[in-house]
Amino acid sequence: MTLADDAIRWYDDNARDLPWRRPGTTPWAVLVSEVMLQQTPVVRATPAWHAWMSRWPTPAALAQDPVSEAIRMWGRLGYPRRAMRLHTCAVALVERHGGRVPDDLTELLALPGIGTYTARAVATFAYGRRHPVVDTNVRRVVARAVAGEPDAGPATTAADLTAMADLLPESEEHAARASIAFMELGAIVCTARSPRCPECPFVSVCAWRRSGAPAPSGPTRRPQRYAGTDRQVRGLLLEVLRNATGPVPRQRLDVVWADEVQRARALAGLVDDGLVEPVGPDADRFALAGDVGPSDLVQPL
């Protein structure tokens, strides 16, 4: 039995029942889930995914709506540029692939807003292709079980992809199953802070366990602070604009945060990121990107 075999057997008995893993799930639904799950826990992404797929079950459905609706629908999921990237990707899928998500890795990588991880994840989890899919959870499992290290480095490298590729079965079907199994194992058993080693299928062969399970020697990565940051201010400003039916005067945005300098910096960042557009000759009103009509460009009396 290989590590991949053990991982698959464990996954078959212990995998979470997540909606984007169920039979019949479309490649578009898998792509949306992968984008939503970047930097967002499953418990928060799941209801957002259901709402998104109910409204936009295909790339063509999303591409027909303005990008403002994608930003609005994103709600408080965080990192709203992901909504813009999904919309841009949907438009490209319609223009380049007739509204179909391609199964070829090169074509997936050529899509706007789709990076190396997402492209490999879609090809593997939606189409059953044999590609190493490496996220933080997978890197941690491989680092511990194979290399005997307490944790992996801060970012995915070519060496991580090679290490995972070496563990995959030759069969595409089994390789795809192994990829999701390693990922799930890192998410719910081989966790960063409190690994549940007795429940791990690798417990008897894990190089890290056999070396005494040493603690990381480097600095501990602390959770990112949110309260009082520009991210929080950006979220408050976007909340006002999402709930508005037209351009919002600057005065309405001024009341969401007392620190004028920080508020101005957060608003400027939203404009620079393309999420928000200044409106009017004096640029004293603001709206979500794509939410501005011809009548909005006329300064109200």
Backbone torsions as a table, in degrees:
resi	resn	phi	psi	omega
1	MET	NA	134.1	176.6
2	THR	-94.7	170.6	175.1
3	LEU	-58.9	-39.2	179.4
4	ALA	-62.3	-42.7	178.2
5	ASP	-60.5	-46.1	-180.0
6	ASP	-63.1	-41.0	-179.6
7	ALA	-64.1	-42.7	-179.8
8	ILE	-64.1	-44.0	179.3
9	ARG	-61.6	-42.6	178.0
10	TRP	-63.5	-43.9	-178.6
11	TYR	-62.0	-42.2	-179.1
12	ASP	-59.0	-29.5	-178.5
13	ASP	-95.4	-19.5	-168.1
14	ASN	-129.2	-2.9	-175.5
15	ALA	-62.1	143.5	174.2
16	ARG	-69.3	147.3	177.8
17	ASP	-86.7	88.9	-179.1
18	LEU	-102.7	139.7	-170.2
19	PRO	-61.5	-32.8	-178.1
20	TRP	-79.1	-1.7	176.1
21	ARG	-99.8	-6.9	-173.4
22	ARG	-74.5	151.1	177.9
23	PRO	-55.8	140.9	179.5
24	GLY	89.4	-5.1	178.0
25	THR	-66.3	132.6	-176.1
26	THR	-77.2	156.4	174.9
27	PRO	-57.6	-35.6	176.9
28	TRP	-62.2	-41.6	179.0
29	ALA	-64.5	-37.3	176.5
30	VAL	-65.9	-43.4	179.7
31	LEU	-60.4	-45.5	179.1
32	VAL	-60.7	-43.1	-179.3
33	SER	-62.7	-40.6	-178.4
34	GLU	-65.8	-38.1	177.6
35	VAL	-68.4	-42.2	-179.2
36	MET	-66.2	-34.3	-175.5
37	LEU	-79.1	-6.2	174.3
38	GLN	-72.3	112.9	178.0
39	GLN	68.3	18.1	178.5
40	THR	-135.5	129.2	179.4
41	PRO	-64.4	153.5	-179.8
42	VAL	-55.8	-40.9	-175.5
43	VAL	-62.9	-29.6	177.9
44	ARG	-88.2	-33.2	-177.5
45	ALA	-73.1	-31.5	-172.6
46	THR	-60.0	-52.9	179.1
47	PRO	-64.1	-33.7	177.7
48	ALA	-65.8	-39.2	178.7
49	TRP	-63.7	-44.4	179.0
50	HIS	-59.8	-45.9	-178.8
51	ALA	-63.8	-43.0	-179.1
52	TRP	-63.0	-47.4	-177.6
53	MET	-69.0	-29.5	176.6
54	SER	-67.6	-37.7	-179.1
55	ARG	-83.9	-40.0	-175.9
56	TRP	-127.8	75.4	-176.6
57	PRO	-70.9	-11.7	179.9
58	THR	-136.6	159.8	174.7
59	PRO	-59.3	-37.4	-179.0
60	ALA	-61.9	-37.8	180.0
61	ALA	-63.2	-42.6	178.7
62	LEU	-69.6	-41.7	-176.9
63	ALA	-62.1	-26.3	-179.3
64	GLN	-73.0	-21.8	-178.8
65	ASP	-94.2	154.5	176.2
66	PRO	-68.0	156.4	-178.4
67	VAL	-61.1	-26.1	179.0
68	SER	-59.1	-34.1	180.0
69	GLU	-69.2	-34.5	176.0
70	ALA	-65.4	-43.3	178.6
71	ILE	-64.2	-41.3	179.8
72	ARG	-64.3	-43.7	-178.4
73	MET	-67.4	-27.6	-179.3
74	TRP	-61.7	-28.8	176.3
75	GLY	59.8	-132.2	-176.0
76	ARG	-103.0	30.3	-178.2
77	LEU	-71.0	-19.0	179.0
78	GLY	91.5	153.8	-179.5
79	TYR	48.3	63.7	-171.6
80	PRO	-66.8	-11.1	175.1
81	ARG	-61.7	-20.6	175.8
82	ARG	-63.2	-34.5	177.7
83	ALA	-64.9	-41.6	177.5
84	MET	-63.3	-41.0	-179.5
85	ARG	-65.1	-39.0	177.8
86	LEU	-64.1	-40.1	179.4
87	HIS	-65.6	-46.1	178.7
88	THR	-60.8	-40.3	178.1
89	CYS	-64.0	-42.1	179.8
90	ALA	-60.4	-43.3	178.6
91	VAL	-61.4	-43.9	179.7
92	ALA	-65.1	-37.5	178.4
93	LEU	-63.0	-38.7	178.1
94	VAL	-68.4	-44.5	-175.4
95	GLU	-72.9	-36.0	-173.2
96	ARG	-99.5	-29.8	-170.2
97	HIS	-129.2	17.8	178.1
98	GLY	63.8	26.9	179.1
99	GLY	85.1	7.1	-179.6
100	ARG	-102.8	140.4	173.8
101	VAL	-79.8	120.7	-176.5
102	PRO	-69.6	157.5	177.9
103	ASP	-100.3	-5.8	-178.2
104	ASP	-87.0	131.7	-175.8
105	LEU	-62.1	-41.3	-179.8
106	THR	-62.5	-42.0	179.0
107	GLU	-68.5	-35.6	177.1
108	LEU	-66.1	-42.4	-179.8
109	LEU	-65.5	-24.2	-179.4
110	ALA	-79.9	-10.3	-179.8
111	LEU	-73.7	140.9	178.0
112	PRO	-65.8	138.3	176.8
113	GLY	80.3	2.2	-179.3
114	ILE	-110.6	114.6	-178.4
115	GLY	-92.8	-174.2	-175.9
116	THR	-59.3	-46.7	-178.4
117	TYR	-63.1	-50.6	-175.9
118	THR	-62.3	-41.8	179.3
119	ALA	-60.4	-46.2	179.4
120	ARG	-66.2	-38.5	-180.0
121	ALA	-64.2	-43.0	-180.0
122	VAL	-66.7	-45.8	179.2
123	ALA	-60.3	-36.5	-176.9
124	THR	-81.3	-53.2	-172.0
125	PHE	-81.2	-27.1	179.2
126	ALA	-91.0	-33.7	-173.9
127	TYR	-118.3	-2.4	177.1
128	GLY	70.5	29.1	180.0
129	ARG	-81.1	163.4	-179.4
130	ARG	-97.6	92.9	176.6
131	HIS	-137.1	141.3	173.0
132	PRO	-69.8	122.0	178.1
133	VAL	-109.2	113.8	-169.6
134	VAL	-124.6	114.8	171.1
135	ASP	-119.4	-170.7	-178.3
136	THR	-59.2	-41.2	-178.3
137	ASN	-65.0	-44.6	-179.7
138	VAL	-64.7	-43.7	-179.3
139	ARG	-60.5	-38.3	-179.8
140	ARG	-67.3	-44.1	179.4
141	VAL	-60.8	-47.5	-178.0
142	VAL	-67.2	-40.2	179.6
143	ALA	-59.9	-42.0	-177.9
144	ARG	-77.6	-52.9	-172.5
145	ALA	-68.7	-36.9	-173.8
146	VAL	-100.4	-50.6	-173.9
147	ALA	-89.4	-13.8	-179.8
148	GLY	75.8	15.1	179.6
149	GLU	-91.6	148.2	-179.3
150	PRO	-69.7	-23.8	179.0
151	ASP	-161.1	168.2	179.2
152	ALA	-93.7	176.5	179.1
153	GLY	-72.3	178.5	-174.6
154	PRO	-73.6	-18.1	-176.9
155	ALA	-145.4	153.3	179.5
156	THR	-69.7	135.1	179.5
157	THR	-121.7	171.7	176.4
158	ALA	-60.5	-33.0	179.0
159	ALA	-64.9	-35.2	177.7
160	ASP	-65.1	-42.3	178.5
161	LEU	-63.4	-41.2	179.1
162	THR	-65.1	-43.2	-179.6
163	ALA	-61.1	-41.1	179.6
164	MET	-72.1	-39.7	179.2
165	ALA	-59.9	-35.8	-179.8
166	ASP	-66.7	-22.1	-178.5
167	LEU	-89.9	-11.9	-174.1
168	LEU	-80.8	140.8	173.4
169	PRO	-64.2	160.8	179.9
170	GLU	-70.8	-35.9	179.2
171	SER	-63.7	130.4	179.6
172	GLU	-59.5	-44.0	-178.0
173	GLU	-60.3	-47.4	-179.6
174	HIS	-72.0	-32.8	177.8
175	ALA	-64.4	-43.6	178.8
176	ALA	-63.7	-39.9	178.5
177	ARG	-65.2	-40.4	179.0
178	ALA	-64.5	-38.4	-179.3
179	SER	-60.4	-47.6	180.0
180	ILE	-69.7	-30.5	179.7
181	ALA	-67.6	-45.0	177.7
182	PHE	-60.8	-40.5	-179.1
183	MET	-65.1	-44.6	179.8
184	GLU	-65.8	-38.4	178.9
185	LEU	-60.0	-42.8	178.8
186	GLY	-70.3	-28.1	-177.5
187	ALA	-76.0	-35.5	-172.5
188	ILE	-120.3	-12.7	179.8
189	VAL	-121.1	-59.0	-177.7
190	CYS	-86.0	61.1	-175.1
191	THR	-78.9	165.7	-174.0
192	ALA	-67.2	-43.5	-170.8
193	ARG	-100.0	-38.5	-175.7
194	SER	-133.4	69.8	-178.7
195	PRO	-63.2	139.1	-179.7
196	ARG	-98.1	68.9	-171.6
197	CYS	-56.5	-39.5	-180.0
198	PRO	-60.4	-22.1	-179.7
199	GLU	-91.3	-3.4	-173.8
200	CYS	-84.1	135.8	178.1
201	PRO	-68.4	-12.6	-179.4
202	PHE	-99.3	7.3	-169.5
203	VAL	-56.4	-34.2	-176.3
204	SER	-83.7	-15.7	-176.5
205	VAL	-120.6	-2.8	-176.4
206	CYS	-62.7	121.5	-177.9
207	ALA	-63.8	-33.6	179.7
208	TRP	-67.8	-44.9	178.1
209	ARG	-63.9	-41.3	-176.7
210	ARG	-69.2	-20.1	177.3
211	SER	-94.5	9.9	177.8
212	GLY	96.5	8.8	178.8
213	ALA	51.7	57.8	-179.2
214	PRO	-64.2	148.3	178.4
215	ALA	-75.9	155.8	176.0
216	PRO	-57.3	142.7	-178.9
217	SER	-91.3	-21.6	-178.2
218	GLY	-83.6	-179.1	179.3
219	PRO	-66.7	144.0	179.0
220	THR	-75.3	133.1	179.3
221	ARG	-78.3	120.7	-178.0
222	ARG	-90.9	146.9	176.7
223	PRO	-59.7	144.8	-179.5
224	GLN	-69.7	135.2	175.9
225	ARG	-74.5	144.8	-180.0
226	TYR	-117.3	-45.7	-176.8
227	ALA	-60.0	127.2	176.2
228	GLY	84.6	-0.6	-178.5
229	THR	-88.7	168.6	175.0
230	ASP	-61.2	-30.9	177.0
231	ARG	-59.6	-41.7	179.0
232	GLN	-65.6	-42.3	-179.5
233	VAL	-64.6	-42.9	177.1
234	ARG	-57.9	-42.4	179.5
235	GLY	-62.5	-40.1	179.1
236	LEU	-66.5	-40.9	178.4
237	LEU	-65.1	-43.9	179.0
238	LEU	-64.2	-34.0	179.5
239	GLU	-61.1	-41.4	177.6
240	VAL	-63.0	-45.3	-177.1
241	LEU	-70.3	-34.6	178.1
242	ARG	-64.2	-34.7	-176.1
243	ASN	-89.6	-2.2	-178.2
244	ALA	-87.3	153.8	177.5
245	THR	-99.1	-0.9	178.9
246	GLY	-164.4	-175.1	178.1
247	PRO	-55.7	144.0	-175.7
248	VAL	-108.9	128.6	176.7
249	PRO	-63.3	149.7	-179.4
250	ARG	-56.5	-33.0	-178.1
251	GLN	-59.9	-33.2	179.0
252	ARG	-71.3	-29.4	177.4
253	LEU	-78.8	-27.0	-177.7
254	ASP	-63.2	-25.0	-174.0
255	VAL	-83.4	-7.8	-174.6
256	VAL	-81.5	-18.0	-177.9
257	TRP	-152.0	130.3	-172.1
258	ALA	-74.2	-33.5	-176.8
259	ASP	-74.1	106.8	-174.6
260	GLU	-64.2	-40.9	-178.2
261	VAL	-65.2	-46.6	-179.6
262	GLN	-67.2	-38.7	179.1
263	ARG	-63.4	-44.1	179.3
264	ALA	-64.5	-38.7	179.6
265	ARG	-66.0	-41.6	179.6
266	ALA	-66.0	-40.9	179.4
267	LEU	-66.2	-42.4	177.9
268	ALA	-62.3	-37.0	178.0
269	GLY	-64.9	-38.8	177.5
270	LEU	-64.5	-38.4	177.7
271	VAL	-67.6	-45.4	179.9
272	ASP	-61.2	-34.4	-179.7
273	ASP	-78.7	-5.8	179.3
274	GLY	82.5	7.8	180.0
275	LEU	-81.5	-27.1	-175.1
276	VAL	-131.1	144.4	178.3
277	GLU	-119.4	132.2	169.1
278	PRO	-69.0	147.0	-175.9
279	VAL	-128.7	143.3	174.9
280	GLY	92.3	162.3	-177.4
281	PRO	-62.7	-26.7	179.9
282	ASP	-100.1	1.2	179.7
283	ALA	50.8	41.3	-178.8
284	ASP	-105.6	8.9	172.6
285	ARG	-126.9	158.4	-175.0
286	PHE	-140.3	148.0	179.2
287	ALA	-146.3	161.8	172.9
288	LEU	-61.7	147.9	177.2
289	ALA	-56.3	133.1	-179.8
290	GLY	81.9	3.3	-176.0
291	ASP	-104.0	12.4	-174.6
292	VAL	-106.0	123.2	176.0
293	GLY	-103.0	171.8	-178.8
294	PRO	-55.3	-39.9	-177.7
295	SER	-67.5	-24.9	-179.1
296	ASP	-73.1	-18.6	-177.4
297	LEU	-80.4	-10.6	178.0
298	VAL	-87.2	127.7	-179.4
299	GLN	-66.3	124.1	-179.8
300	PRO	-64.6	145.7	179.4
301	LEU	-76.4	NA	NA
